[in-house]
Amino acid sequence: MKKDIIIGFMVGILATAMGFYFYVEYALSGTFKDALAVMKAKSLYGMVLSISAIPNLVAFFVFLKKRQDMKARGVLLATLLIAFLILITQFI
């Protein structure tokens, strides 16, 4: 049971990381390093993290459809962690 929550949490973190990478690589102009520098200069980390968390929605519903509720709960916990990080980045 706890193992499934941990697996779901890791899937949620990985989905967000992949979403972050693909958004920065393909949606923002320039190289990955240049895009990170622009995000830092304009304080866009919160916005980019918000967009990067969208794949968690897909993972959450896939786990629900497969009736793997504990894994879906882990994805939800990862999403809440990302939301907390977004909140922190908005005030720093």
PDB file with one MODEL, atoms N, CA, C and O in Angstrom:
MODEL        1
ATOM      1  N   MET A   1       0.834  -1.187   0.000  1.00  0.00           N
ATOM      2  CA  MET A   1       0.000   0.000   0.000  1.00  0.00           C
ATOM      3  C   MET A   1       0.878   1.250   0.000  1.00  0.00           C
ATOM      4  O   MET A   1       0.692   2.119  -0.852  1.00  0.00           O
ATOM      5  N   LYS A   2       1.826   1.367   0.927  1.00  0.00           N
ATOM      6  CA  LYS A   2       2.724   2.516   0.956  1.00  0.00           C
ATOM      7  C   LYS A   2       3.619   2.518  -0.271  1.00  0.00           C
ATOM      8  O   LYS A   2       3.997   3.575  -0.777  1.00  0.00           O
ATOM      9  N   LYS A   3       3.954   1.320  -0.747  1.00  0.00           N
ATOM     10  CA  LYS A   3       4.789   1.204  -1.937  1.00  0.00           C
ATOM     11  C   LYS A   3       4.078   1.833  -3.139  1.00  0.00           C
ATOM     12  O   LYS A   3       4.715   2.508  -3.947  1.00  0.00           O
ATOM     13  N   ASP A   4       2.778   1.621  -3.261  1.00  0.00           N
ATOM     14  CA  ASP A   4       2.026   2.193  -4.371  1.00  0.00           C
ATOM     15  C   ASP A   4       1.963   3.715  -4.289  1.00  0.00           C
ATOM     16  O   ASP A   4       2.024   4.392  -5.315  1.00  0.00           O
ATOM     17  N   ILE A   5       1.844   4.251  -3.094  1.00  0.00           N
ATOM     18  CA  ILE A   5       1.837   5.711  -2.930  1.00  0.00           C
ATOM     19  C   ILE A   5       3.194   6.288  -3.336  1.00  0.00           C
ATOM     20  O   ILE A   5       3.260   7.330  -3.987  1.00  0.00           O
ATOM     21  N   ILE A   6       4.267   5.611  -2.950  1.00  0.00           N
ATOM     22  CA  ILE A   6       5.606   6.075  -3.311  1.00  0.00           C
ATOM     23  C   ILE A   6       5.810   6.009  -4.818  1.00  0.00           C
ATOM     24  O   ILE A   6       6.390   6.921  -5.407  1.00  0.00           O
ATOM     25  N   ILE A   7       5.337   4.940  -5.443  1.00  0.00           N
ATOM     26  CA  ILE A   7       5.436   4.816  -6.900  1.00  0.00           C
ATOM     27  C   ILE A   7       4.661   5.943  -7.579  1.00  0.00           C
ATOM     28  O   ILE A   7       5.160   6.564  -8.517  1.00  0.00           O
ATOM     29  N   GLY A   8       3.461   6.202  -7.114  1.00  0.00           N
ATOM     30  CA  GLY A   8       2.661   7.291  -7.668  1.00  0.00           C
ATOM     31  C   GLY A   8       3.329   8.643  -7.471  1.00  0.00           C
ATOM     32  O   GLY A   8       3.309   9.484  -8.370  1.00  0.00           O
ATOM     33  N   PHE A   9       3.922   8.856  -6.300  1.00  0.00           N
ATOM     34  CA  PHE A   9       4.626  10.103  -6.020  1.00  0.00           C
ATOM     35  C   PHE A   9       5.797  10.277  -6.983  1.00  0.00           C
ATOM     36  O   PHE A   9       6.005  11.362  -7.527  1.00  0.00           O
ATOM     37  N   MET A  10       6.557   9.209  -7.191  1.00  0.00           N
ATOM     38  CA  MET A  10       7.699   9.280  -8.104  1.00  0.00           C
ATOM     39  C   MET A  10       7.242   9.518  -9.545  1.00  0.00           C
ATOM     40  O   MET A  10       7.895  10.251 -10.288  1.00  0.00           O
ATOM     41  N   VAL A  11       6.136   8.907  -9.940  1.00  0.00           N
ATOM     42  CA  VAL A  11       5.586   9.147 -11.279  1.00  0.00           C
ATOM     43  C   VAL A  11       5.192  10.613 -11.414  1.00  0.00           C
ATOM     44  O   VAL A  11       5.441  11.228 -12.451  1.00  0.00           O
ATOM     45  N   GLY A  12       4.579  11.179 -10.375  1.00  0.00           N
ATOM     46  CA  GLY A  12       4.183  12.579 -10.400  1.00  0.00           C
ATOM     47  C   GLY A  12       5.367  13.519 -10.505  1.00  0.00           C
ATOM     48  O   GLY A  12       5.322  14.492 -11.258  1.00  0.00           O
ATOM     49  N   ILE A  13       6.424  13.242  -9.762  1.00  0.00           N
ATOM     50  CA  ILE A  13       7.628  14.072  -9.821  1.00  0.00           C
ATOM     51  C   ILE A  13       8.295  13.932 -11.193  1.00  0.00           C
ATOM     52  O   ILE A  13       8.735  14.923 -11.776  1.00  0.00           O
ATOM     53  N   LEU A  14       8.368  12.707 -11.702  1.00  0.00           N
ATOM     54  CA  LEU A  14       8.975  12.475 -13.013  1.00  0.00           C
ATOM     55  C   LEU A  14       8.162  13.135 -14.124  1.00  0.00           C
ATOM     56  O   LEU A  14       8.734  13.717 -15.046  1.00  0.00           O
ATOM     57  N   ALA A  15       6.838  13.051 -14.046  1.00  0.00           N
ATOM     58  CA  ALA A  15       5.986  13.682 -15.055  1.00  0.00           C
ATOM     59  C   ALA A  15       6.169  15.197 -15.043  1.00  0.00           C
ATOM     60  O   ALA A  15       6.193  15.826 -16.101  1.00  0.00           O
ATOM     61  N   THR A  16       6.295  15.780 -13.872  1.00  0.00           N
ATOM     62  CA  THR A  16       6.525  17.225 -13.774  1.00  0.00           C
ATOM     63  C   THR A  16       7.895  17.584 -14.323  1.00  0.00           C
ATOM     64  O   THR A  16       8.031  18.583 -15.029  1.00  0.00           O
ATOM     65  N   ALA A  17       8.907  16.794 -14.014  1.00  0.00           N
ATOM     66  CA  ALA A  17      10.259  17.063 -14.519  1.00  0.00           C
ATOM     67  C   ALA A  17      10.292  16.971 -16.041  1.00  0.00           C
ATOM     68  O   ALA A  17      10.919  17.796 -16.706  1.00  0.00           O
ATOM     69  N   MET A  18       9.620  15.972 -16.584  1.00  0.00           N
ATOM     70  CA  MET A  18       9.568  15.844 -18.041  1.00  0.00           C
ATOM     71  C   MET A  18       8.792  16.996 -18.665  1.00  0.00           C
ATOM     72  O   MET A  18       9.190  17.523 -19.704  1.00  0.00           O
ATOM     73  N   GLY A  19       7.695  17.387 -18.042  1.00  0.00           N
ATOM     74  CA  GLY A  19       6.934  18.533 -18.525  1.00  0.00           C
ATOM     75  C   GLY A  19       7.759  19.804 -18.489  1.00  0.00           C
ATOM     76  O   GLY A  19       7.696  20.612 -19.415  1.00  0.00           O
ATOM     77  N   PHE A  20       8.536  19.991 -17.427  1.00  0.00           N
ATOM     78  CA  PHE A  20       9.410  21.157 -17.308  1.00  0.00           C
ATOM     79  C   PHE A  20      10.434  21.164 -18.431  1.00  0.00           C
ATOM     80  O   PHE A  20      10.645  22.183 -19.089  1.00  0.00           O
ATOM     81  N   TYR A  21      11.071  20.013 -18.644  1.00  0.00           N
ATOM     82  CA  TYR A  21      12.101  19.926 -19.677  1.00  0.00           C
ATOM     83  C   TYR A  21      11.517  20.211 -21.056  1.00  0.00           C
ATOM     84  O   TYR A  21      12.067  21.014 -21.810  1.00  0.00           O
ATOM     85  N   PHE A  22      10.412  19.562 -21.385  1.00  0.00           N
ATOM     86  CA  PHE A  22       9.832  19.756 -22.717  1.00  0.00           C
ATOM     87  C   PHE A  22       9.334  21.182 -22.915  1.00  0.00           C
ATOM     88  O   PHE A  22       9.463  21.732 -24.008  1.00  0.00           O
ATOM     89  N   TYR A  23       8.773  21.783 -21.884  1.00  0.00           N
ATOM     90  CA  TYR A  23       8.308  23.158 -22.013  1.00  0.00           C
ATOM     91  C   TYR A  23       9.474  24.108 -22.230  1.00  0.00           C
ATOM     92  O   TYR A  23       9.426  24.964 -23.113  1.00  0.00           O
ATOM     93  N   VAL A  24      10.514  23.962 -21.434  1.00  0.00           N
ATOM     94  CA  VAL A  24      11.667  24.858 -21.552  1.00  0.00           C
ATOM     95  C   VAL A  24      12.390  24.621 -22.875  1.00  0.00           C
ATOM     96  O   VAL A  24      12.833  25.571 -23.521  1.00  0.00           O
ATOM     97  N   GLU A  25      12.508  23.370 -23.274  1.00  0.00           N
ATOM     98  CA  GLU A  25      13.250  23.049 -24.488  1.00  0.00           C
ATOM     99  C   GLU A  25      12.517  23.473 -25.760  1.00  0.00           C
ATOM    100  O   GLU A  25      13.139  23.985 -26.690  1.00  0.00           O
ATOM    101  N   TYR A  26      11.208  23.265 -25.805  1.00  0.00           N
ATOM    102  CA  TYR A  26      10.486  23.469 -27.059  1.00  0.00           C
ATOM    103  C   TYR A  26       9.609  24.721 -27.090  1.00  0.00           C
ATOM    104  O   TYR A  26       9.374  25.261 -28.171  1.00  0.00           O
ATOM    105  N   ALA A  27       9.132  25.189 -25.979  1.00  0.00           N
ATOM    106  CA  ALA A  27       8.239  26.348 -25.990  1.00  0.00           C
ATOM    107  C   ALA A  27       8.998  27.662 -25.843  1.00  0.00           C
ATOM    108  O   ALA A  27       8.571  28.691 -26.366  1.00  0.00           O
ATOM    109  N   LEU A  28      10.105  27.628 -25.145  1.00  0.00           N
ATOM    110  CA  LEU A  28      10.897  28.841 -24.969  1.00  0.00           C
ATOM    111  C   LEU A  28      12.023  28.861 -25.993  1.00  0.00           C
ATOM    112  O   LEU A  28      12.577  27.816 -26.333  1.00  0.00           O
ATOM    113  N   SER A  29      12.357  30.037 -26.479  1.00  0.00           N
ATOM    114  CA  SER A  29      13.379  30.138 -27.518  1.00  0.00           C
ATOM    115  C   SER A  29      14.777  30.049 -26.906  1.00  0.00           C
ATOM    116  O   SER A  29      14.981  30.315 -25.722  1.00  0.00           O
ATOM    117  N   GLY A  30      15.714  29.670 -27.744  1.00  0.00           N
ATOM    118  CA  GLY A  30      17.102  29.567 -27.305  1.00  0.00           C
ATOM    119  C   GLY A  30      17.422  28.187 -26.764  1.00  0.00           C
ATOM    120  O   GLY A  30      16.625  27.255 -26.863  1.00  0.00           O
ATOM    121  N   THR A  31      18.603  28.083 -26.193  1.00  0.00           N
ATOM    122  CA  THR A  31      19.028  26.813 -25.617  1.00  0.00           C
ATOM    123  C   THR A  31      18.403  26.646 -24.234  1.00  0.00           C
ATOM    124  O   THR A  31      17.781  27.562 -23.697  1.00  0.00           O
ATOM    125  N   PHE A  32      18.583  25.474 -23.684  1.00  0.00           N
ATOM    126  CA  PHE A  32      18.036  25.182 -22.355  1.00  0.00           C
ATOM    127  C   PHE A  32      18.641  26.122 -21.316  1.00  0.00           C
ATOM    128  O   PHE A  32      17.929  26.639 -20.454  1.00  0.00           O
ATOM    129  N   LYS A  33      19.951  26.345 -21.395  1.00  0.00           N
ATOM    130  CA  LYS A  33      20.618  27.241 -20.441  1.00  0.00           C
ATOM    131  C   LYS A  33      20.112  28.671 -20.583  1.00  0.00           C
ATOM    132  O   LYS A  33      19.897  29.360 -19.586  1.00  0.00           O
ATOM    133  N   ASP A  34      19.923  29.114 -21.821  1.00  0.00           N
ATOM    134  CA  ASP A  34      19.423  30.477 -22.048  1.00  0.00           C
ATOM    135  C   ASP A  34      18.014  30.637 -21.487  1.00  0.00           C
ATOM    136  O   ASP A  34      17.691  31.655 -20.875  1.00  0.00           O
ATOM    137  N   ALA A  35      17.180  29.622 -21.702  1.00  0.00           N
ATOM    138  CA  ALA A  35      15.805  29.678 -21.207  1.00  0.00           C
ATOM    139  C   ALA A  35      15.782  29.734 -19.679  1.00  0.00           C
ATOM    140  O   ALA A  35      14.980  30.466 -19.098  1.00  0.00           O
ATOM    141  N   LEU A  36      16.653  28.969 -19.027  1.00  0.00           N
ATOM    142  CA  LEU A  36      16.726  29.006 -17.563  1.00  0.00           C
ATOM    143  C   LEU A  36      17.174  30.382 -17.077  1.00  0.00           C
ATOM    144  O   LEU A  36      16.682  30.877 -16.063  1.00  0.00           O
ATOM    145  N   ALA A  37      18.105  30.996 -17.800  1.00  0.00           N
ATOM    146  CA  ALA A  37      18.561  32.334 -17.420  1.00  0.00           C
ATOM    147  C   ALA A  37      17.437  33.358 -17.561  1.00  0.00           C
ATOM    148  O   ALA A  37      17.293  34.242 -16.716  1.00  0.00           O
ATOM    149  N   VAL A  38      16.645  33.243 -18.618  1.00  0.00           N
ATOM    150  CA  VAL A  38      15.513  34.157 -18.817  1.00  0.00           C
ATOM    151  C   VAL A  38      14.470  33.949 -17.723  1.00  0.00           C
ATOM    152  O   VAL A  38      13.918  34.914 -17.194  1.00  0.00           O
ATOM    153  N   MET A  39      14.202  32.686 -17.385  1.00  0.00           N
ATOM    154  CA  MET A  39      13.233  32.399 -16.320  1.00  0.00           C
ATOM    155  C   MET A  39      13.694  32.993 -14.998  1.00  0.00           C
ATOM    156  O   MET A  39      12.884  33.519 -14.234  1.00  0.00           O
ATOM    157  N   LYS A  40      14.990  32.911 -14.727  1.00  0.00           N
ATOM    158  CA  LYS A  40      15.514  33.466 -13.478  1.00  0.00           C
ATOM    159  C   LYS A  40      15.432  34.984 -13.491  1.00  0.00           C
ATOM    160  O   LYS A  40      15.057  35.589 -12.486  1.00  0.00           O
ATOM    161  N   ALA A  41      15.775  35.603 -14.605  1.00  0.00           N
ATOM    162  CA  ALA A  41      15.773  37.062 -14.699  1.00  0.00           C
ATOM    163  C   ALA A  41      14.365  37.643 -14.570  1.00  0.00           C
ATOM    164  O   ALA A  41      14.173  38.702 -13.972  1.00  0.00           O
ATOM    165  N   LYS A  42      13.387  36.940 -15.137  1.00  0.00           N
ATOM    166  CA  LYS A  42      12.014  37.451 -15.126  1.00  0.00           C
ATOM    167  C   LYS A  42      11.148  36.813 -14.039  1.00  0.00           C
ATOM    168  O   LYS A  42       9.945  37.064 -13.980  1.00  0.00           O
ATOM    169  N   SER A  43      11.744  36.004 -13.193  1.00  0.00           N
ATOM    170  CA  SER A  43      11.018  35.309 -12.111  1.00  0.00           C
ATOM    171  C   SER A  43       9.814  34.530 -12.642  1.00  0.00           C
ATOM    172  O   SER A  43       8.689  34.705 -12.175  1.00  0.00           O
ATOM    173  N   LEU A  44      10.070  33.681 -13.609  1.00  0.00           N
ATOM    174  CA  LEU A  44       9.005  32.898 -14.240  1.00  0.00           C
ATOM    175  C   LEU A  44       8.945  31.455 -13.751  1.00  0.00           C
ATOM    176  O   LEU A  44       8.226  30.642 -14.333  1.00  0.00           O
ATOM    177  N   TYR A  45       9.677  31.121 -12.701  1.00  0.00           N
ATOM    178  CA  TYR A  45       9.697  29.734 -12.242  1.00  0.00           C
ATOM    179  C   TYR A  45       8.308  29.232 -11.852  1.00  0.00           C
ATOM    180  O   TYR A  45       7.956  28.094 -12.164  1.00  0.00           O
ATOM    181  N   GLY A  46       7.529  30.049 -11.187  1.00  0.00           N
ATOM    182  CA  GLY A  46       6.191  29.640 -10.767  1.00  0.00           C
ATOM    183  C   GLY A  46       5.300  29.318 -11.941  1.00  0.00           C
ATOM    184  O   GLY A  46       4.595  28.309 -11.932  1.00  0.00           O
ATOM    185  N   MET A  47       5.324  30.172 -12.959  1.00  0.00           N
ATOM    186  CA  MET A  47       4.495  29.939 -14.137  1.00  0.00           C
ATOM    187  C   MET A  47       4.922  28.675 -14.878  1.00  0.00           C
ATOM    188  O   MET A  47       4.083  27.873 -15.289  1.00  0.00           O
ATOM    189  N   VAL A  48       6.219  28.507 -15.044  1.00  0.00           N
ATOM    190  CA  VAL A  48       6.716  27.338 -15.773  1.00  0.00           C
ATOM    191  C   VAL A  48       6.441  26.057 -14.991  1.00  0.00           C
ATOM    192  O   VAL A  48       6.096  25.038 -15.587  1.00  0.00           O
ATOM    193  N   LEU A  49       6.588  26.091 -13.678  1.00  0.00           N
ATOM    194  CA  LEU A  49       6.260  24.906 -12.868  1.00  0.00           C
ATOM    195  C   LEU A  49       4.773  24.574 -12.956  1.00  0.00           C
ATOM    196  O   LEU A  49       4.395  23.403 -12.973  1.00  0.00           O
ATOM    197  N   SER A  50       3.945  25.590 -13.011  1.00  0.00           N
ATOM    198  CA  SER A  50       2.501  25.357 -13.130  1.00  0.00           C
ATOM    199  C   SER A  50       2.180  24.639 -14.432  1.00  0.00           C
ATOM    200  O   SER A  50       1.407  23.682 -14.449  1.00  0.00           O
ATOM    201  N   ILE A  51       2.766  25.097 -15.498  1.00  0.00           N
ATOM    202  CA  ILE A  51       2.533  24.452 -16.796  1.00  0.00           C
ATOM    203  C   ILE A  51       3.151  23.062 -16.819  1.00  0.00           C
ATOM    204  O   ILE A  51       2.602  22.145 -17.431  1.00  0.00           O
ATOM    205  N   SER A  52       4.282  22.903 -16.159  1.00  0.00           N
ATOM    206  CA  SER A  52       4.973  21.615 -16.138  1.00  0.00           C
ATOM    207  C   SER A  52       4.206  20.545 -15.374  1.00  0.00           C
ATOM    208  O   SER A  52       4.437  19.355 -15.589  1.00  0.00           O
ATOM    209  N   ALA A  53       3.310  20.938 -14.498  1.00  0.00           N
ATOM    210  CA  ALA A  53       2.553  19.972 -13.697  1.00  0.00           C
ATOM    211  C   ALA A  53       1.356  19.395 -14.450  1.00  0.00           C
ATOM    212  O   ALA A  53       0.683  18.507 -13.928  1.00  0.00           O
ATOM    213  N   ILE A  54       1.076  19.868 -15.644  1.00  0.00           N
ATOM    214  CA  ILE A  54      -0.070  19.370 -16.408  1.00  0.00           C
ATOM    215  C   ILE A  54       0.014  17.862 -16.686  1.00  0.00           C
ATOM    216  O   ILE A  54      -1.015  17.192 -16.607  1.00  0.00           O
ATOM    217  N   PRO A  55       1.185  17.295 -17.008  1.00  0.00           N
ATOM    218  CA  PRO A  55       1.234  15.835 -17.208  1.00  0.00           C
ATOM    219  C   PRO A  55       0.792  15.027 -15.982  1.00  0.00           C
ATOM    220  O   PRO A  55       0.410  13.866 -16.122  1.00  0.00           O
ATOM    221  N   ASN A  56       0.840  15.622 -14.788  1.00  0.00           N
ATOM    222  CA  ASN A  56       0.342  14.924 -13.599  1.00  0.00           C
ATOM    223  C   ASN A  56      -1.141  14.620 -13.719  1.00  0.00           C
ATOM    224  O   ASN A  56      -1.615  13.606 -13.208  1.00  0.00           O
ATOM    225  N   LEU A  57      -1.867  15.488 -14.385  1.00  0.00           N
ATOM    226  CA  LEU A  57      -3.295  15.272 -14.599  1.00  0.00           C
ATOM    227  C   LEU A  57      -3.526  13.995 -15.401  1.00  0.00           C
ATOM    228  O   LEU A  57      -4.420  13.208 -15.091  1.00  0.00           O
ATOM    229  N   VAL A  58      -2.715  13.802 -16.428  1.00  0.00           N
ATOM    230  CA  VAL A  58      -2.824  12.595 -17.252  1.00  0.00           C
ATOM    231  C   VAL A  58      -2.494  11.362 -16.419  1.00  0.00           C
ATOM    232  O   VAL A  58      -3.228  10.374 -16.443  1.00  0.00           O
ATOM    233  N   ALA A  59      -1.388  11.422 -15.682  1.00  0.00           N
ATOM    234  CA  ALA A  59      -0.990  10.268 -14.861  1.00  0.00           C
ATOM    235  C   ALA A  59      -2.057   9.951 -13.816  1.00  0.00           C
ATOM    236  O   ALA A  59      -2.364   8.784 -13.574  1.00  0.00           O
ATOM    237  N   PHE A  60      -2.616  10.980 -13.202  1.00  0.00           N
ATOM    238  CA  PHE A  60      -3.644  10.786 -12.184  1.00  0.00           C
ATOM    239  C   PHE A  60      -4.852  10.040 -12.763  1.00  0.00           C
ATOM    240  O   PHE A  60      -5.328   9.075 -12.165  1.00  0.00           O
ATOM    241  N   PHE A  61      -5.344  10.477 -13.913  1.00  0.00           N
ATOM    242  CA  PHE A  61      -6.522   9.839 -14.489  1.00  0.00           C
ATOM    243  C   PHE A  61      -6.228   8.457 -15.051  1.00  0.00           C
ATOM    244  O   PHE A  61      -7.110   7.598 -15.066  1.00  0.00           O
ATOM    245  N   VAL A  62      -5.002   8.226 -15.514  1.00  0.00           N
ATOM    246  CA  VAL A  62      -4.634   6.879 -15.960  1.00  0.00           C
ATOM    247  C   VAL A  62      -4.672   5.916 -14.773  1.00  0.00           C
ATOM    248  O   VAL A  62      -5.192   4.806 -14.888  1.00  0.00           O
ATOM    249  N   PHE A  63      -4.128   6.337 -13.646  1.00  0.00           N
ATOM    250  CA  PHE A  63      -4.159   5.482 -12.458  1.00  0.00           C
ATOM    251  C   PHE A  63      -5.589   5.265 -11.964  1.00  0.00           C
ATOM    252  O   PHE A  63      -5.928   4.167 -11.521  1.00  0.00           O
ATOM    253  N   LEU A  64      -6.409   6.273 -12.034  1.00  0.00           N
ATOM    254  CA  LEU A  64      -7.810   6.099 -11.625  1.00  0.00           C
ATOM    255  C   LEU A  64      -8.541   5.137 -12.545  1.00  0.00           C
ATOM    256  O   LEU A  64      -9.308   4.292 -12.083  1.00  0.00           O
ATOM    257  N   LYS A  65      -8.304   5.263 -13.849  1.00  0.00           N
ATOM    258  CA  LYS A  65      -8.972   4.383 -14.809  1.00  0.00           C
ATOM    259  C   LYS A  65      -8.564   2.927 -14.599  1.00  0.00           C
ATOM    260  O   LYS A  65      -9.373   2.018 -14.780  1.00  0.00           O
ATOM    261  N   LYS A  66      -7.300   2.710 -14.216  1.00  0.00           N
ATOM    262  CA  LYS A  66      -6.804   1.357 -13.953  1.00  0.00           C
ATOM    263  C   LYS A  66      -7.153   0.873 -12.548  1.00  0.00           C
ATOM    264  O   LYS A  66      -6.754  -0.220 -12.145  1.00  0.00           O
ATOM    265  N   ARG A  67      -7.897   1.690 -11.805  1.00  0.00           N
ATOM    266  CA  ARG A  67      -8.294   1.392 -10.431  1.00  0.00           C
ATOM    267  C   ARG A  67      -7.096   1.197  -9.506  1.00  0.00           C
ATOM    268  O   ARG A  67      -7.106   0.330  -8.632  1.00  0.00           O
ATOM    269  N   GLN A  68      -6.079   2.005  -9.707  1.00  0.00           N
ATOM    270  CA  GLN A  68      -4.900   2.007  -8.848  1.00  0.00           C
ATOM    271  C   GLN A  68      -4.947   3.289  -8.017  1.00  0.00           C
ATOM    272  O   GLN A  68      -4.192   4.236  -8.242  1.00  0.00           O
ATOM    273  N   ASP A  69      -5.850   3.279  -7.063  1.00  0.00           N
ATOM    274  CA  ASP A  69      -6.150   4.478  -6.293  1.00  0.00           C
ATOM    275  C   ASP A  69      -4.970   4.967  -5.458  1.00  0.00           C
ATOM    276  O   ASP A  69      -4.788   6.175  -5.306  1.00  0.00           O
ATOM    277  N   MET A  70      -4.177   4.066  -4.921  1.00  0.00           N
ATOM    278  CA  MET A  70      -3.050   4.478  -4.094  1.00  0.00           C
ATOM    279  C   MET A  70      -1.981   5.178  -4.938  1.00  0.00           C
ATOM    280  O   MET A  70      -1.370   6.143  -4.479  1.00  0.00           O
ATOM    281  N   LYS A  71      -1.752   4.710  -6.146  1.00  0.00           N
ATOM    282  CA  LYS A  71      -0.803   5.376  -7.034  1.00  0.00           C
ATOM    283  C   LYS A  71      -1.339   6.742  -7.430  1.00  0.00           C
ATOM    284  O   LYS A  71      -0.574   7.702  -7.520  1.00  0.00           O
ATOM    285  N   ALA A  72      -2.639   6.844  -7.667  1.00  0.00           N
ATOM    286  CA  ALA A  72      -3.248   8.142  -7.974  1.00  0.00           C
ATOM    287  C   ALA A  72      -3.087   9.091  -6.789  1.00  0.00           C
ATOM    288  O   ALA A  72      -2.868  10.289  -6.971  1.00  0.00           O
ATOM    289  N   ARG A  73      -3.195   8.555  -5.586  1.00  0.00           N
ATOM    290  CA  ARG A  73      -2.995   9.375  -4.389  1.00  0.00           C
ATOM    291  C   ARG A  73      -1.555   9.891  -4.308  1.00  0.00           C
ATOM    292  O   ARG A  73      -1.320  11.024  -3.889  1.00  0.00           O
ATOM    293  N   GLY A  74      -0.601   9.060  -4.708  1.00  0.00           N
ATOM    294  CA  GLY A  74       0.797   9.485  -4.739  1.00  0.00           C
ATOM    295  C   GLY A  74       1.022  10.611  -5.743  1.00  0.00           C
ATOM    296  O   GLY A  74       1.763  11.554  -5.465  1.00  0.00           O
ATOM    297  N   VAL A  75       0.381  10.513  -6.916  1.00  0.00           N
ATOM    298  CA  VAL A  75       0.485  11.585  -7.908  1.00  0.00           C
ATOM    299  C   VAL A  75      -0.123  12.869  -7.341  1.00  0.00           C
ATOM    300  O   VAL A  75       0.411  13.958  -7.551  1.00  0.00           O
ATOM    301  N   LEU A  76      -1.221  12.740  -6.635  1.00  0.00           N
ATOM    302  CA  LEU A  76      -1.857  13.906  -6.024  1.00  0.00           C
ATOM    303  C   LEU A  76      -0.934  14.545  -4.978  1.00  0.00           C
ATOM    304  O   LEU A  76      -0.853  15.770  -4.891  1.00  0.00           O
ATOM    305  N   LEU A  77      -0.248  13.729  -4.196  1.00  0.00           N
ATOM    306  CA  LEU A  77       0.709  14.264  -3.216  1.00  0.00           C
ATOM    307  C   LEU A  77       1.860  14.998  -3.906  1.00  0.00           C
ATOM    308  O   LEU A  77       2.299  16.050  -3.443  1.00  0.00           O
ATOM    309  N   ALA A  78       2.344  14.437  -5.016  1.00  0.00           N
ATOM    310  CA  ALA A  78       3.408  15.105  -5.767  1.00  0.00           C
ATOM    311  C   ALA A  78       2.914  16.433  -6.319  1.00  0.00           C
ATOM    312  O   ALA A  78       3.657  17.415  -6.327  1.00  0.00           O
ATOM    313  N   THR A  79       1.676  16.473  -6.778  1.00  0.00           N
ATOM    314  CA  THR A  79       1.104  17.709  -7.310  1.00  0.00           C
ATOM    315  C   THR A  79       0.971  18.754  -6.205  1.00  0.00           C
ATOM    316  O   THR A  79       1.213  19.939  -6.438  1.00  0.00           O
ATOM    317  N   LEU A  80       0.589  18.324  -5.015  1.00  0.00           N
ATOM    318  CA  LEU A  80       0.498  19.253  -3.894  1.00  0.00           C
ATOM    319  C   LEU A  80       1.880  19.790  -3.514  1.00  0.00           C
ATOM    320  O   LEU A  80       2.013  20.960  -3.156  1.00  0.00           O
ATOM    321  N   LEU A  81       2.897  18.949  -3.590  1.00  0.00           N
ATOM    322  CA  LEU A  81       4.258  19.402  -3.328  1.00  0.00           C
ATOM    323  C   LEU A  81       4.675  20.450  -4.365  1.00  0.00           C
ATOM    324  O   LEU A  81       5.270  21.469  -4.015  1.00  0.00           O
ATOM    325  N   ILE A  82       4.367  20.201  -5.624  1.00  0.00           N
ATOM    326  CA  ILE A  82       4.691  21.155  -6.683  1.00  0.00           C
ATOM    327  C   ILE A  82       3.943  22.463  -6.448  1.00  0.00           C
ATOM    328  O   ILE A  82       4.511  23.538  -6.634  1.00  0.00           O
ATOM    329  N   ALA A  83       2.683  22.387  -6.042  1.00  0.00           N
ATOM    330  CA  ALA A  83       1.907  23.594  -5.756  1.00  0.00           C
ATOM    331  C   ALA A  83       2.548  24.377  -4.615  1.00  0.00           C
ATOM    332  O   ALA A  83       2.591  25.607  -4.660  1.00  0.00           O
ATOM    333  N   PHE A  84       3.044  23.686  -3.599  1.00  0.00           N
ATOM    334  CA  PHE A  84       3.723  24.348  -2.490  1.00  0.00           C
ATOM    335  C   PHE A  84       5.010  25.019  -2.970  1.00  0.00           C
ATOM    336  O   PHE A  84       5.331  26.127  -2.542  1.00  0.00           O
ATOM    337  N   LEU A  85       5.744  24.351  -3.856  1.00  0.00           N
ATOM    338  CA  LEU A  85       6.962  24.947  -4.407  1.00  0.00           C
ATOM    339  C   LEU A  85       6.636  26.184  -5.245  1.00  0.00           C
ATOM    340  O   LEU A  85       7.381  27.164  -5.228  1.00  0.00           O
ATOM    341  N   ILE A  86       5.535  26.137  -5.967  1.00  0.00           N
ATOM    342  CA  ILE A  86       5.108  27.306  -6.746  1.00  0.00           C
ATOM    343  C   ILE A  86       4.784  28.452  -5.811  1.00  0.00           C
ATOM    344  O   ILE A  86       5.149  29.596  -6.080  1.00  0.00           O
ATOM    345  N   LEU A  87       4.109  28.161  -4.726  1.00  0.00           N
ATOM    346  CA  LEU A  87       3.770  29.192  -3.750  1.00  0.00           C
ATOM    347  C   LEU A  87       5.041  29.834  -3.171  1.00  0.00           C
ATOM    348  O   LEU A  87       5.117  31.052  -3.009  1.00  0.00           O
ATOM    349  N   ILE A  88       6.021  29.001  -2.868  1.00  0.00           N
ATOM    350  CA  ILE A  88       7.276  29.506  -2.325  1.00  0.00           C
ATOM    351  C   ILE A  88       7.995  30.384  -3.355  1.00  0.00           C
ATOM    352  O   ILE A  88       8.509  31.450  -3.016  1.00  0.00           O
ATOM    353  N   THR A  89       8.027  29.936  -4.605  1.00  0.00           N
ATOM    354  CA  THR A  89       8.745  30.727  -5.626  1.00  0.00           C
ATOM    355  C   THR A  89       8.066  32.069  -5.888  1.00  0.00           C
ATOM    356  O   THR A  89       8.730  33.015  -6.311  1.00  0.00           O
ATOM    357  N   GLN A  90       6.789  32.171  -5.653  1.00  0.00           N
ATOM    358  CA  GLN A  90       6.101  33.436  -5.873  1.00  0.00           C
ATOM    359  C   GLN A  90       6.444  34.470  -4.808  1.00  0.00           C
ATOM    360  O   GLN A  90       6.337  35.670  -5.061  1.00  0.00           O
ATOM    361  N   PHE A  91       6.853  34.030  -3.624  1.00  0.00           N
ATOM    362  CA  PHE A  91       7.149  34.961  -2.545  1.00  0.00           C
ATOM    363  C   PHE A  91       8.641  35.184  -2.331  1.00  0.00           C
ATOM    364  O   PHE A  91       9.033  35.981  -1.479  1.00  0.00           O
ATOM    365  N   ILE A  92       9.464  34.494  -3.087  1.00  0.00           N
ATOM    366  CA  ILE A  92      10.928  34.683  -2.950  1.00  0.00           C
ATOM    367  C   ILE A  92      11.428  35.594  -4.044  1.00  0.00           C
ATOM    368  O   ILE A  92      12.624  35.880  -4.111  1.00  0.00           O
TER     369      ILE A  92
ENDMDL
END
